[in-house]
């Protein structure tokens, strides 16, 4: 048996039974990285020595007769926009290619305290801006099911690492679908929690009112277990919410009788591939077989969510990325004539094309004379989108939709057409605008045997409901057991 193929809960149970050690599990994952990383490109950096030291600590605990719990002793990848103490944190950008933080992000610290074995920092779209993981300064990440195709983004490295068995768990960040969309394209499980449930402290900001850290895993139980590890109020994050902590694995009963699911018709319209629509509708039929009530519903303001998202996120990015000026830390241009020239050359050389595009869009939307027409209007649309969801959740416990309009596409096919790439987020951005939780899990394959994902959307703090629904579907199907023949 190849240990890297295990889920986290399987691995923890077997380590507690002394069938193998955490060090052996970690070495198996590291060997897997060495074997397939040149094909997948999931990592920016691999931290072998640090990982083996943490694994040794887990083994010592077992040797003392104690039991591992949660994610203890389990190899995990961290998206490279989360600060890791004394470990390179680049955001996949030339701008931060030499940045080593002196502190851990709160979510990373919780992973460490929970005994997770960090094996490396996962590749991503630069500053989390993109839907393909092609916009990394260092490398392009490939989809493990077909290495000529994209893994999705911006957490493509995290999703590809889990799908390729280069990590058993991963953390990603989700600003407009950046966990859910790559999870769907790579055939794994990914979750965006309710905004404020997981601390953003130490997450390098893209769009502060939209960003949220979440888990990527091989199955729903692992997803719930990693969520248990990272949730909780944090005084260091002013947007962190005081909400009672709970064991999300307790929601995984498999029983969804009486659950009311809405099927928003706007998510099945023009631009969504027939194979995707049919796979999600087959999932809806499966839910009915399991005792849930499924009805078509409408979210009328969904059609405006994508435009509002790109205005709001770009505006916030324009503000957040103003700090990268070549003065305090990060990349600095080698030759410059004066202060303004330093700023100009540093930012011109340090940022990639997609980041520059978003900064310019955001700066324009915030500029005098256009603020009311664009940014203010986008905020008004945000309120309308949230009200749409509020009305739907008066009737339904959760909503079922596609994640991506298509399965994974060819690397390079959208490079000259950023609008097509932006449209890939059409099914996911509305959750970030409304601050709601969503989980993506596999529900089928297209004609080319590429994964298709479905999305369950919950009301605020409705993580238990969508985890319960996801787990019930997973137990009755084999889609989460699919693995690429890499």
HELIX and SHEET records of a PDB file:
HELIX    1   1 UNK A    3  UNK A    5  5                                   3    
HELIX    2   2 UNK A    8  UNK A   16  1                                   9    
HELIX    3   3 UNK A   22  UNK A   40  1                                  19    
HELIX    4   4 UNK A   48  UNK A   63  1                                  16    
HELIX    5   5 UNK A   94  UNK A   96  5                                   3    
HELIX    6   6 UNK A  106  UNK A  113  1                                   8    
HELIX    7   7 UNK A  126  UNK A  128  5                                   3    
HELIX    8   8 UNK A  156  UNK A  163  1                                   8    
HELIX    9   9 UNK A  180  UNK A  186  1                                   7    
HELIX   10  10 UNK A  220  UNK A  230  1                                  11    
HELIX   11  11 UNK A  248  UNK A  251  5                                   4    
HELIX   12  12 UNK A  265  UNK A  268  5                                   4    
HELIX   13  13 UNK A  274  UNK A  289  1                                  16    
HELIX   14  14 UNK A  302  UNK A  320  1                                  19    
HELIX   15  15 UNK A  321  UNK A  323  5                                   3    
HELIX   16  16 UNK A  339  UNK A  350  1                                  12    
HELIX   17  17 UNK A  353  UNK A  366  1                                  14    
HELIX   18  18 UNK A  371  UNK A  376  3                                   6    
HELIX   19  19 UNK A  377  UNK A  392  1                                  16    
HELIX   20  20 UNK A  418  UNK A  423  1                                   6    
HELIX   21  21 UNK A  429  UNK A  434  1                                   6    
HELIX   22  22 UNK A  463  UNK A  476  1                                  14    
HELIX   23  23 UNK A  479  UNK A  481  5                                   3    
SHEET    1   A11 UNK A  43  UNK A  46  0                                        
SHEET    2   A11 UNK A 117  UNK A 122 -1                                        
SHEET    3   A11 UNK A  75  UNK A  79  1                                        
SHEET    4   A11 UNK A 169  UNK A 174  1                                        
SHEET    5   A11 UNK A 212  UNK A 217 -1                                        
SHEET    6   A11 UNK A 189  UNK A 192 -1                                        
SHEET    7   A11 UNK A 438  UNK A 445 -1                                        
SHEET    8   A11 UNK A 451  UNK A 458 -1                                        
SHEET    9   A11 UNK A 398  UNK A 402 -1                                        
SHEET   10   A11 UNK A 260  UNK A 264  1                                        
SHEET   11   A11 UNK A 293  UNK A 297  1                                        
END                                                                             
